[in-house]
Amino acid sequence: CPPQTGLLSPMTVTFAKKEIGGAKNGGTRDVPTKKAPTYYPAEDVPVKAPSEREAKSCGVAKLRKSITPGTVLILLAGRFRGRRVVFLKQLPSGLLLVTGPYQVNGIPLRRVNQAYVIATSTSVNVQSVDASKFGDEYFGNKNKSKAKKKGDDFLAADEEKNELSEERKTDQLAVDTPLMTTIEQTPLMAKYLKARFSLSKKQAPHAMKF
């Protein structure tokens, strides 16, 4: 936005007639259609120009150096917290695209925030995985307009179940198939991805090497 300079431009005010009760109030009164603002700055407030770093970042989190395509991550929050997943790529929103894969530990393709993952030193070769079609618009619930129900219809209405579409199943299989081939070639990799991460007493995570 350009910096604010000079005096405020005069605001055009439009009025509308409103009926007023009372015998001595004239019957009608001109009322502004839009109320005037209650606050005016005493002086011109300059708008702060974004720095070079802010302009380049555009609000997207920078990917950590320890996270590269194929890195095994440990989830720290959400439904699958404590589980291990394979990182595929970073989405335009800054979130990470990961998969279990589903055939190993039941974790489907999903987005996670890199602030809630631990990057391990273990990695899987994902060069044969094509994740180009997956973006932020691929995920999320599509808003469906629902008609309002009243009375008995409201009580008798059954809750709609979110069933997985055939397209999602096909996409999951297309990602898991080449990934499973790589995992099966590495000894104990499938068991490692399937195992849960947990801490016991006197274990300091900041002193561990993952």
N, C-alpha and C positions, 0 to 999 in steps of 0.2 A: 504494500500500500504506500502511496506517496505521502511524504510528511505533511502534517497539517500546518498551514501557514495562512496568515491574514485573518480577517474577521469572519465570523460565522455568516453564512449566506442566509438571507431572510427566508423564513418558512411560510409558504402559502397556507392559509388556514381556511378551511371550508366549514360552513355551518349547516345545520339541519334543524328544522322546526320540531319542537317537542311539546306535547300537550302538558300543561301544568294545572294541577288541581287547585282549588281555592277561588273564591269569588273575587278577591282583590289582587290576584296575581296576573291578570291579563289573559289567561287562557292558554297562551303559547309563549315559548321562549326559544331564542336562537342558541343552540348548543353546538360547540365544535365537534366535528365527526371524529377527530383524532386528538387525544389529550396531549398537551404540551409536555415536554420532558421536565422532570422535577430537578434535574441537575445540569448545570452548565459549567464547564471548566473556566476558572478565573483567568488562566493564561493558556496560550497555545501549547499543547503537550506534543513534543516531537515523537514520532514513531521510531522505535529502535530498529535499525537495519540489521538483518540477520548476518551473522559472521560467516566467514568462508567455510568453516567446518559445518555449521548448521545448514548452509545452503546445499552443500554436497551430500550431507547425510539424508536429507528429506525425511527425517523421522524413522528411517529403517535401521534396525540394530545391526551393527557390524558382526559378522560371524567370527566366533572365537577361533584362535589359531589351532587349538587342540581338536577342533571338529572339522573333519574332512569327509567327503563322500565315502561311505563304507565304514565309518567309525561306529563302534558299538557304544551306545549310550545307555545310561541307567536313569529311568524316570523317577523323579522325586515327588511328583504331585499328580493328582488326577485319578482316574479310574484304575489305571495300570501302574500305579506307583510301586516302586521296588522291582519292576520288570526291566528286562534288557531289550533294546530295539536296535535296528540298523538304520543309520542316517543315510538318506538318499540325496537331498538337495535342500537349499534354502529358498523359500518362496518369496515373491515380491513384497509381502507384508513383513518379512523378517522372521516369520515362524519357520520351524524345521519340519520337513516332510520325512516321516519315519515309517517303518514297517517292522513287524515282529521277526521274521515273516509269520503270517497267520498259520501256516501249516506246522510251525514249530511250537509257538507259544500262544497262539490265539489272538495276537494283537494285529488288527488290520491297519491299512493305510490311514494315517492321521497326522494332524498338525500339533506340534508342541512348542512351547516357549523355551529358548535355550537357557533362560535363567533357572529353569527347574529340571536340568539334566546334569549328569556327571559324565564327562567324556573319558572313556577308558583308552588304554593303549592298544586294545584289540581292534582289528579292522577286518572287513570282508570285502572282497573284490566285487564291485558293483558296476563295472564297465559294460557288462552285457545287459544291464537293466535300463529300459527306456522309460524315464519318468517325465518326458517332455510335455505330456498332455495334462499333467496335474498342476493346477494353480489354486489360488485362494477361492476362486469361484466354484471349484469342483466340490468343495466341502460346505458344510452348513445346511441347515434345514430350509427348504424352499417354503415360503409363506403361502399357505392355501387359505382362500377365503371360506369361512364357515358361516353357514346360515344360523341365525339365532333360533333356538328352540325354546318353547314355552310349555309349561304344564307337564302332562304325561309324556310328551315327546322328549322332554329334557331328562326325565328320570329313566326312561326306557332306552335312551341312546347308549350304545356300547362304545367304549373307547376305541379309537382307531389305532391299530398297531403299526408301528413304523417298520415295515418289511423291507429287507435289503433288495434292491433292484438287481436285475440280471446284469445290467451294465457294470454295477459295482463289483459283482462277483467275477465277471470276466476281467475287469481291470486288476483286481487283486490277484487273480491267477496268472495274468500276464507278467506281473512284477515278481511273484513268488517263484515261478518256474525256473528262470535263469538263476535266481538267488539261491534256490535250494541245491542246484547243481554245484555251485561253489561251496556251499556249506557242507555238503556231503563229502567233498574232497578233503576237508580239513578235519582231522581227528578231534573228537569231543566238542566241536563247535556247536552242534545242535544241543547238546546237554548244557553247555555254557549259556546259550541264549534262553533255554527253557528254565534255568535255575533262577530263583528269586534272590535279590540282594537284601541283606539285613545286617544289622549291627548287634553285637552282644555287649555285655558290660566291659568297661575298661578298654573299649576300642575307640580311638580318636580318628574320625574320618579325615581331618586335615593333615594327619601324619601318614596317611596311606597313599600308596601308589597304585592307581587303577590301570 
